Amino acid sequence: MQATITASKVTDPKDLEIVFAIRREVFVGEQNCPPELEWEFEDESTHFLAKVNGEPAGASRWRKTDKGYKLERFAVLQKFRGFGVGQELVKTVLADLPADATYIYLHAQIQAVSLYEKFGFEKIGPEFEEAGIRHYKMVRKH
């Protein structure tokens, strides 16, 4: 059966609860991130929820920092991995950024580097550890 994948910006408190629950399950539950590290900058972020056939499947956000625009917290529930949910989230988040967003970056977990490379991001600098997980800083080349 063909899966219908959608991703959209969310502001409704009920939708935000779903976003935070997905992130909690993936980052805190699966990847053992400390909850206090996972839960920060929520109010200044723009949040997104992805669904597969109408069922919540993934989440992400972007926020403006002193460097530029940072894409963060891409999380896809285990049972929905491999469907293209991550790609749909990246596409939707990029499309939502302001027109003047020139410096766009993220901290990619090692296993997600190839996903972001498809969207024009390049690894910058050495591998580093964040919340006990290996990452690369990636910047989008225009």
C-alpha positions as CSV (number, residue, x, y, z in Angstrom):
1,M,0.0,0.0,0.0
2,Q,1.3,3.5,-0.9
3,A,1.8,5.7,2.1
4,T,0.6,9.3,2.0
5,I,3.2,11.4,3.8
6,T,2.4,15.0,4.8
7,A,4.3,17.5,6.9
8,S,3.0,20.8,8.1
9,K,3.8,23.7,10.5
10,V,1.9,23.4,13.8
11,T,1.0,25.9,16.5
12,D,-2.1,24.3,18.1
13,P,-1.3,23.1,21.6
14,K,-2.7,19.6,20.9
15,D,-0.4,19.3,17.8
16,L,2.6,20.6,19.8
17,E,1.9,17.9,22.4
18,I,2.2,15.3,19.7
19,V,5.4,16.8,18.4
20,F,6.9,16.8,21.9
21,A,5.8,13.2,22.5
22,I,7.4,12.0,19.3
23,R,10.7,13.7,20.2
24,R,10.5,12.3,23.7
25,E,10.1,8.8,22.4
26,V,12.9,9.1,19.9
27,F,15.5,11.2,21.7
28,V,14.9,10.5,25.4
29,G,13.4,7.0,25.1
30,E,15.4,5.4,22.2
31,Q,18.6,7.5,22.2
32,N,18.9,8.2,26.0
33,C,19.2,12.0,25.6
34,P,18.8,13.9,28.9
35,P,15.3,15.3,28.8
36,E,16.6,18.8,29.8
37,L,18.9,18.9,26.8
38,E,16.1,17.7,24.5
39,W,13.6,20.3,25.8
40,E,14.9,23.8,25.1
41,F,14.1,26.9,23.0
42,E,10.6,25.6,22.3
43,D,8.9,29.0,22.4
44,E,11.2,30.6,19.9
45,S,11.0,27.6,17.5
46,T,8.7,26.9,14.6
47,H,7.5,23.3,14.9
48,F,6.4,20.7,12.3
49,L,4.5,17.5,12.4
50,A,4.7,14.7,9.8
51,K,2.0,12.1,9.3
52,V,1.8,8.9,7.4
53,N,-1.7,8.1,6.3
54,G,-3.0,10.6,8.9
55,E,-1.1,9.1,11.8
56,P,1.6,11.1,13.6
57,A,5.0,9.9,12.4
58,G,7.7,12.5,12.8
59,A,8.6,16.0,14.0
60,S,11.1,18.8,13.5
61,R,11.6,22.5,14.1
62,W,13.7,25.5,13.0
63,R,14.7,28.6,14.9
64,K,16.7,31.8,14.3
65,T,20.0,31.9,16.1
66,D,22.7,34.5,16.3
67,K,24.4,32.6,13.4
68,G,21.4,32.1,11.1
69,Y,18.6,29.6,10.8
70,K,19.1,26.2,12.6
71,L,17.1,23.1,11.6
72,E,16.7,20.8,14.6
73,R,15.0,17.9,16.3
74,F,14.3,15.8,13.3
75,A,12.6,12.7,14.8
76,V,10.8,9.9,13.0
77,L,9.1,7.1,15.0
78,Q,10.7,3.8,14.5
79,K,7.7,2.1,12.7
80,F,7.7,4.9,10.1
81,R,11.4,4.9,9.2
82,G,12.3,4.2,5.6
83,F,9.0,5.7,4.2
84,G,10.5,9.1,3.3
85,V,9.1,11.0,6.4
86,G,12.5,12.6,7.1
87,Q,12.8,13.9,3.5
88,E,9.3,15.3,3.7
89,L,10.1,17.1,6.9
90,V,13.3,18.6,5.5
91,K,11.5,19.8,2.4
92,T,8.7,21.3,4.4
93,V,11.0,23.0,6.9
94,L,13.2,24.5,4.2
95,A,10.2,25.8,2.3
96,D,9.0,27.5,5.5
97,L,12.2,29.5,6.2
98,P,12.1,33.2,5.5
99,A,13.2,34.4,2.1
100,D,16.2,36.1,3.7
101,A,17.5,33.0,5.3
102,T,21.0,32.9,3.9
103,Y,22.9,30.9,6.5
104,I,21.1,27.6,7.2
105,Y,22.7,24.9,9.3
106,L,22.1,21.9,11.5
107,H,23.8,19.4,13.7
108,A,23.3,16.0,12.0
109,Q,23.5,12.7,13.7
110,I,25.9,10.5,11.7
111,Q,23.2,8.2,10.3
112,A,21.3,11.2,8.9
113,V,24.1,12.9,7.1
114,S,23.2,11.4,3.7
115,L,19.6,12.6,4.1
116,Y,20.7,16.2,4.6
117,E,23.2,16.0,1.7
118,K,20.3,15.4,-0.7
119,F,19.1,18.9,0.2
120,G,22.4,20.6,-0.4
121,F,23.9,20.5,3.1
122,E,27.7,19.9,3.5
123,K,29.6,18.7,6.5
124,I,31.7,21.5,8.0
125,G,34.5,20.6,10.5
126,P,35.2,17.5,12.6
127,E,32.7,15.0,14.0
128,F,31.6,16.0,17.6
129,E,29.5,14.6,20.3
130,E,26.2,16.1,21.5
131,A,24.1,14.4,24.2
132,G,26.4,11.3,23.8
133,I,25.6,11.0,20.1
134,R,28.0,11.5,17.2
135,H,27.2,14.5,15.0
136,Y,28.5,16.7,12.2
137,K,27.7,20.3,11.7
138,M,26.3,20.8,8.2
139,V,25.6,24.0,6.3
140,R,23.4,24.4,3.3
141,K,25.2,25.6,0.1
142,H,23.1,27.7,-2.2
